[in-house]
């Protein structure tokens, strides 16, 4: 048994995290989701992306900060995995959340710019509900779909 432990331990350094080194765990799931999102994010006219992977900061509590605008208003991002939680958005934030639960659980806690919701849910979302979960520095805009 001692030999097995020594063999396993030599594969990792004391400064590393074995779970992260093996590519498993929540931080790896968050990184994979961000890369998936970036593939979906449209390119500019010159073919470059507005946002790069390095623009995202994954905090110790696994919330995500970004110092620019973030647009999640695509239909395929109206339901986010429970491990995707935004903390700070340094510009405008756009989303297509279909429930107040998504605003509470996945939405940012602070937005420096405007908070725009393209909403198609059954229950109403209003400005007060968003302010309850997020400190928005500028405007809250709610666009209700048919």
C-alpha positions as CSV (number, residue, x, y, z in Angstrom):
1,X,0.0,0.0,0.0
2,X,2.9,2.3,0.8
3,X,4.3,1.8,-2.6
4,X,1.0,2.7,-4.3
5,X,0.7,5.9,-2.3
6,X,4.3,6.9,-3.2
7,X,3.6,6.2,-6.9
8,X,0.4,8.2,-6.9
9,X,2.0,11.1,-4.9
10,X,4.9,11.5,-7.3
11,X,2.5,12.4,-10.1
12,X,1.5,15.6,-8.4
13,X,3.5,18.5,-6.9
14,X,2.6,20.0,-3.5
15,X,1.6,23.2,-5.2
16,X,-0.8,21.6,-7.6
17,X,-4.4,20.4,-7.2
18,X,-4.7,16.8,-8.2
19,X,-8.4,17.2,-9.2
20,X,-7.5,20.2,-11.5
21,X,-4.4,18.4,-12.8
22,X,-6.6,15.4,-13.9
23,X,-9.1,17.8,-15.7
24,X,-12.0,17.0,-13.5
25,X,-14.0,19.0,-11.0
26,X,-16.1,22.1,-11.1
27,X,-13.4,24.6,-12.2
28,X,-12.7,22.4,-15.2
29,X,-16.5,22.4,-16.0
30,X,-16.6,26.2,-15.7
31,X,-13.6,26.5,-18.1
32,X,-15.2,24.1,-20.6
33,X,-18.5,26.0,-20.5
34,X,-16.7,29.3,-21.1
35,X,-14.9,27.9,-24.1
36,X,-18.2,26.6,-25.5
37,X,-19.7,30.0,-25.0
38,X,-16.8,31.7,-26.8
39,X,-17.3,29.4,-29.8
40,X,-20.9,30.6,-29.9
41,X,-20.0,34.3,-29.5
42,X,-20.1,36.0,-32.9
43,X,-16.9,37.4,-34.4
44,X,-16.5,41.0,-35.4
45,X,-16.3,42.1,-39.0
46,X,-12.6,41.5,-39.1
47,X,-13.0,37.9,-37.7
48,X,-11.7,38.6,-34.2
49,X,-13.8,37.8,-31.1
50,X,-15.0,40.6,-28.8
51,X,-14.2,38.4,-25.7
52,X,-11.3,36.1,-25.2
53,X,-11.0,33.3,-22.7
54,X,-8.3,35.3,-20.8
55,X,-10.9,38.1,-20.3
56,X,-12.8,35.9,-17.8
57,X,-11.6,35.7,-14.2
58,X,-12.7,32.6,-12.3
59,X,-12.8,33.5,-8.6
60,X,-12.1,31.1,-5.7
61,X,-15.8,30.6,-5.1
62,X,-16.1,29.7,-8.9
63,X,-18.1,32.8,-9.7
64,X,-17.0,34.5,-12.9
65,X,-15.9,38.2,-13.4
66,X,-15.4,39.9,-16.7
67,X,-14.3,43.5,-17.2
68,X,-16.3,44.1,-20.4
69,X,-19.8,43.6,-21.9
70,X,-21.3,40.1,-21.8
71,X,-24.1,39.1,-24.1
72,X,-25.9,35.8,-23.2
73,X,-29.0,36.7,-25.0
74,X,-28.9,33.7,-27.3
75,X,-31.8,31.3,-26.9
76,X,-29.4,28.4,-26.3
77,X,-28.1,30.2,-23.2
78,X,-31.5,30.9,-21.6
79,X,-30.9,28.0,-19.2
80,X,-27.4,27.8,-17.7
81,X,-25.8,25.0,-15.8
82,X,-26.0,25.5,-12.0
83,X,-22.2,25.7,-11.8
84,X,-22.2,28.9,-14.0
85,X,-22.5,31.9,-11.7
86,X,-21.5,35.4,-12.7
87,X,-20.3,37.8,-10.1
88,X,-19.1,41.1,-11.8
89,X,-19.7,42.4,-15.3
90,X,-17.6,45.5,-16.1
91,X,-19.9,46.7,-18.9
92,X,-23.4,45.8,-20.1
93,X,-25.0,42.5,-19.4
94,X,-27.6,40.9,-21.7
95,X,-29.4,37.7,-21.0
96,X,-32.3,35.6,-22.2
97,X,-33.2,34.1,-18.8
98,X,-36.6,32.6,-18.6
99,X,-37.0,32.6,-14.8
100,X,-36.3,34.6,-11.7
101,X,-34.4,31.6,-10.5
102,X,-31.9,32.0,-13.3
103,X,-31.5,35.7,-12.5
104,X,-30.9,34.8,-8.8
105,X,-28.6,31.7,-9.3
106,X,-26.7,32.5,-12.5
107,X,-27.0,36.2,-13.0
108,X,-24.2,38.6,-11.9
109,X,-24.2,40.2,-8.5
110,X,-22.9,43.5,-9.9
111,X,-23.1,45.1,-13.4
112,X,-21.3,48.4,-14.2
113,X,-23.4,49.1,-17.2
114,X,-27.0,48.2,-18.3
115,X,-28.7,44.9,-17.4
116,X,-30.9,43.8,-20.4
117,X,-33.2,40.8,-20.1
118,X,-34.9,39.3,-23.2
119,X,-37.6,37.4,-21.3
120,X,-40.0,34.7,-22.6
121,X,-41.0,33.1,-19.3
122,X,-44.5,32.4,-17.8
123,X,-44.0,34.6,-14.7
124,X,-43.2,38.3,-14.8
125,X,-39.7,39.5,-14.0
126,X,-39.5,43.2,-13.0
127,X,-36.8,45.7,-12.2
128,X,-37.3,45.3,-8.5
129,X,-36.6,41.6,-8.7
130,X,-33.4,42.1,-10.6
131,X,-32.2,44.8,-8.2
132,X,-32.8,42.4,-5.3
133,X,-30.1,40.1,-6.7
134,X,-27.8,42.5,-8.6
135,X,-26.3,45.9,-8.0
136,X,-26.9,47.6,-11.4
137,X,-25.1,50.9,-11.9
138,X,-27.0,52.1,-15.0
139,X,-30.3,50.9,-16.5
140,X,-32.4,47.8,-16.3
141,X,-34.2,47.0,-19.5
142,X,-36.7,44.1,-19.8
143,X,-37.9,43.0,-23.2
144,X,-40.8,40.6,-23.1
145,X,-41.2,38.2,-26.0
146,X,-44.4,36.9,-27.4
